[in-house]
Amino acid sequence: MKPTNFSGIIQKALFDFKMIDEGDSLCVGVSGGKDSLACLHVLAAIRKYSPVRFSLYAVTLDLGLTETDFSSVEALCRDLDIPYFIENTQIGRIVLDIRKEDSPCSLCANLRRGALNRKAKSLGCNKVVLGHNRDDAIETFLMSLMYEGRMHCFSPVTYLSRMDIHVIRPLIYAKETEIIQYCTENGISPVKSPCPITGTTSRQKTREMIDEMAADSPHIRQQLFHALSRSDLPGWKI
């Protein structure tokens, strides 16, 4: 692993939001994208020297959309000494073929979360790790204002009482550009998403809108994240 301050960014999030406790068993949801792979990679590094002992598992949900090669993810997990599981599902077929959703992202996300949480419980894990980064949080915050007329965003740490499981997001302070740089420096190659609507979603449109605003106001993302961090939304107070 090459030197980087990326680990420090993740450790700050872990510390600020008290994400990991002694003896935790973490199930990392690994889609094969840059975020989840970078998150898995840096957690494996932190595990080696952290005074807080925790174990790691990696789980990929195969959505049943197309035949996807996850051999590179399997190889990475083998190198990192992390047990790796591929959970076959029909989520893609349910959302796109059976339900024929016009806006399938929300249902797909709900089904994926449920499948991942169930797999985590079956592995004996008490926490699920998701790869949402700072830009994801900003976009979700802005989308809730524009499309739902309310202030809302996922929390860095969420407790799911029905499943008795915590969901943590260690990349919450990490910018997308920092994640890309980390993957490049460490030779991490993402798996191409099999989703047929990638790049056409409301989230993509929101991302492009923020890019346009950033051309005139370079600090717009920083200001939006600052507003989110200082909001009264649950789970955001340090």
C-alpha positions as CSV (number, residue, x, y, z in Angstrom):
1,M,0.0,0.0,0.0
2,K,1.4,3.4,-1.0
3,P,1.5,6.3,1.5
4,T,-1.6,8.4,1.5
5,N,-3.6,10.6,3.9
6,F,-6.7,8.7,2.9
7,S,-6.4,6.4,5.9
8,G,-6.4,9.5,8.1
9,I,-9.7,10.7,6.6
10,I,-11.3,7.3,7.3
11,Q,-10.0,7.1,10.8
12,K,-11.4,10.5,11.6
13,A,-14.8,9.4,10.6
14,L,-14.5,6.2,12.6
15,F,-13.4,8.2,15.6
16,D,-15.9,11.1,15.3
17,F,-18.9,8.9,14.9
18,K,-17.7,6.0,17.1
19,M,-18.2,3.6,14.3
20,I,-16.2,0.6,15.5
21,D,-16.1,-1.0,18.9
22,E,-13.9,-3.7,20.4
23,G,-14.8,-7.2,19.0
24,D,-17.1,-5.9,16.2
25,S,-17.6,-8.1,13.2
26,L,-18.1,-6.0,10.0
27,C,-19.8,-7.0,6.8
28,V,-18.6,-4.8,4.0
29,G,-21.0,-4.5,1.1
30,V,-18.8,-4.7,-2.0
31,S,-20.5,-3.8,-5.2
32,G,-17.2,-3.8,-7.1
33,G,-17.2,-0.1,-7.5
34,K,-14.4,2.3,-6.5
35,D,-16.1,3.4,-3.2
36,S,-16.7,-0.1,-1.7
37,L,-13.3,-1.4,-2.9
38,A,-11.4,1.6,-1.4
39,C,-13.4,1.3,1.8
40,L,-12.6,-2.5,2.1
41,H,-8.9,-1.9,1.3
42,V,-8.4,0.9,3.9
43,L,-10.3,-1.0,6.6
44,A,-8.1,-4.0,6.0
45,A,-5.0,-1.7,6.5
46,I,-6.5,-0.1,9.7
47,R,-7.3,-3.5,11.1
48,K,-3.6,-4.4,11.2
49,Y,-2.6,-1.7,13.6
50,S,-5.8,-0.5,15.3
51,P,-5.9,-1.0,19.1
52,V,-9.6,-1.8,18.6
53,R,-9.8,-5.3,17.4
54,F,-12.5,-6.1,14.7
55,S,-13.0,-8.7,12.0
56,L,-14.0,-8.1,8.3
57,Y,-16.2,-10.0,5.9
58,A,-16.9,-8.9,2.3
59,V,-20.2,-9.6,0.5
60,T,-21.2,-8.9,-3.1
61,L,-24.8,-9.0,-4.2
62,D,-25.1,-10.4,-7.7
63,L,-28.3,-8.6,-8.9
64,G,-28.9,-11.1,-11.7
65,L,-28.8,-8.4,-14.4
66,T,-26.0,-9.8,-16.5
67,E,-23.1,-12.2,-16.0
68,T,-20.6,-10.1,-14.1
69,D,-17.0,-11.2,-13.4
70,F,-16.1,-10.6,-9.8
71,S,-12.8,-12.5,-9.9
72,S,-10.8,-9.3,-9.3
73,V,-12.8,-8.6,-6.1
74,E,-12.2,-12.2,-5.0
75,A,-8.5,-11.9,-5.7
76,L,-8.3,-8.6,-3.7
77,C,-10.1,-10.2,-0.7
78,R,-7.7,-13.1,-0.9
79,D,-4.7,-10.8,-0.8
80,L,-6.3,-8.9,2.2
81,D,-7.2,-12.1,4.0
82,I,-10.9,-11.3,4.1
83,P,-13.6,-13.9,3.7
84,Y,-15.5,-13.1,0.5
85,F,-19.1,-14.2,-0.4
86,I,-21.2,-13.6,-3.5
87,E,-24.9,-13.6,-2.8
88,N,-27.0,-14.4,-5.9
89,T,-30.3,-12.5,-6.1
90,Q,-33.0,-11.7,-8.6
91,I,-33.2,-8.0,-7.5
92,G,-32.5,-6.7,-11.0
93,R,-35.1,-8.9,-12.6
94,I,-37.7,-8.0,-9.9
95,V,-37.2,-4.3,-10.3
96,L,-36.7,-4.0,-14.0
97,D,-38.6,-7.0,-15.6
98,I,-41.4,-7.8,-13.1
99,R,-42.2,-4.5,-11.4
100,K,-41.0,-2.5,-14.5
101,E,-40.3,0.5,-12.2
102,D,-40.1,3.9,-14.0
103,S,-37.8,5.1,-11.2
104,P,-36.2,1.8,-10.0
105,C,-33.3,3.1,-7.9
106,S,-35.3,3.5,-4.6
107,L,-36.8,0.0,-4.7
108,C,-33.5,-1.5,-5.8
109,A,-31.6,0.1,-3.0
110,N,-34.2,-1.1,-0.4
111,L,-34.0,-4.7,-1.7
112,R,-30.2,-4.6,-1.7
113,R,-30.1,-3.3,1.8
114,G,-32.4,-6.0,3.0
115,A,-30.4,-8.8,1.3
116,L,-27.1,-7.4,2.6
117,N,-28.4,-7.1,6.1
118,R,-29.7,-10.6,6.1
119,K,-26.4,-12.0,4.8
120,A,-24.6,-10.0,7.5
121,K,-26.7,-11.5,10.2
122,S,-26.2,-15.0,8.8
123,L,-22.4,-14.4,9.1
124,G,-22.7,-13.3,12.7
125,C,-21.8,-9.7,11.9
126,N,-23.2,-6.9,14.1
127,K,-22.3,-4.1,11.7
128,V,-22.8,-3.5,7.9
129,V,-20.3,-1.2,6.1
130,L,-21.5,0.9,3.1
131,G,-19.4,2.9,0.8
132,H,-21.3,6.2,0.7
133,N,-18.9,9.1,0.4
134,R,-19.1,12.8,1.1
135,D,-20.3,13.6,-2.4
136,D,-23.1,11.0,-2.1
137,A,-24.2,12.7,1.2
138,I,-24.3,16.1,-0.5
139,E,-26.3,14.8,-3.4
140,T,-28.8,13.0,-1.2
141,F,-29.2,16.1,1.0
142,L,-29.8,18.3,-2.1
143,M,-32.1,15.8,-3.7
144,S,-34.3,15.6,-0.6
145,L,-34.7,19.4,-0.7
146,M,-35.5,19.6,-4.4
147,Y,-37.6,16.5,-5.0
148,E,-39.1,15.8,-1.6
149,G,-39.4,19.2,0.0
150,R,-37.7,18.2,3.2
151,M,-34.3,18.1,4.8
152,H,-33.1,14.5,4.8
153,C,-29.9,12.4,4.4
154,F,-28.6,9.1,5.5
155,S,-26.6,9.1,8.7
156,P,-22.9,8.2,9.2
157,V,-24.2,5.6,11.7
158,T,-27.7,4.1,11.7
159,Y,-29.1,1.5,14.1
160,L,-31.7,-0.9,12.5
161,S,-33.7,-2.1,15.5
162,R,-35.7,-4.7,13.7
163,M,-32.5,-6.4,12.5
164,D,-30.4,-5.4,15.6
165,I,-27.6,-4.2,13.3
166,H,-25.7,-1.0,12.9
167,V,-24.9,0.5,9.4
168,I,-21.7,2.5,9.3
169,R,-20.3,4.7,6.5
170,P,-16.6,5.2,7.0
171,L,-16.2,7.2,3.7
172,I,-18.5,10.0,4.9
173,Y,-15.6,12.5,4.9
174,A,-14.0,11.3,1.7
175,K,-14.4,13.2,-1.5
176,E,-14.9,11.2,-4.7
177,T,-11.7,12.6,-6.1
178,E,-9.8,11.3,-3.1
179,I,-11.3,7.9,-3.6
180,I,-10.3,7.8,-7.2
181,Q,-6.8,8.8,-6.3
182,Y,-6.5,6.1,-3.6
183,C,-7.7,3.4,-6.0
184,T,-5.2,4.6,-8.7
185,E,-2.3,4.7,-6.2
186,N,-3.0,1.2,-4.9
187,G,-3.8,-0.5,-8.2
188,I,-7.5,-1.1,-7.4
189,S,-9.6,-1.7,-10.5
190,P,-13.3,-1.3,-10.1
191,V,-15.8,-3.7,-11.7
192,K,-18.0,-2.1,-14.3
193,S,-21.6,-1.7,-13.1
194,P,-24.1,-4.0,-14.8
195,C,-26.9,-1.5,-14.1
196,P,-28.5,-0.5,-17.5
197,I,-29.7,2.9,-16.2
198,T,-26.3,4.0,-14.8
199,G,-25.7,7.7,-15.8
200,T,-29.4,8.5,-16.4
201,T,-30.7,8.8,-12.9
202,S,-31.9,11.8,-10.8
203,R,-28.7,11.5,-8.8
204,Q,-26.6,11.8,-11.9
205,K,-28.6,14.9,-12.9
206,T,-28.1,16.4,-9.4
207,R,-24.4,15.6,-9.6
208,E,-24.1,17.5,-13.0
209,M,-26.0,20.4,-11.5
210,I,-23.6,20.6,-8.6
211,D,-20.7,20.5,-11.1
212,E,-22.2,23.4,-13.0
213,M,-22.6,25.4,-9.8
214,A,-19.0,24.6,-8.8
215,A,-17.7,26.2,-12.0
216,D,-18.8,29.5,-10.6
217,S,-18.6,28.7,-6.9
218,P,-15.6,26.3,-6.3
219,H,-16.5,25.8,-2.6
220,I,-20.1,24.8,-3.2
221,R,-19.6,21.2,-2.1
222,Q,-17.8,22.2,1.0
223,Q,-20.5,24.6,1.9
224,L,-23.3,22.1,1.3
225,F,-21.5,19.5,3.4
226,H,-20.9,22.1,6.1
227,A,-24.7,22.9,6.1
228,L,-25.5,19.1,6.4
229,S,-23.0,18.6,9.2
230,R,-24.4,21.5,11.2
231,S,-28.1,20.5,10.6
232,D,-30.3,18.9,13.2
233,L,-30.6,15.7,11.2
234,P,-30.3,12.5,13.3
235,G,-26.8,11.1,13.6
236,W,-24.9,14.1,12.3
237,K,-23.9,15.7,15.6
238,I,-20.3,14.8,16.7
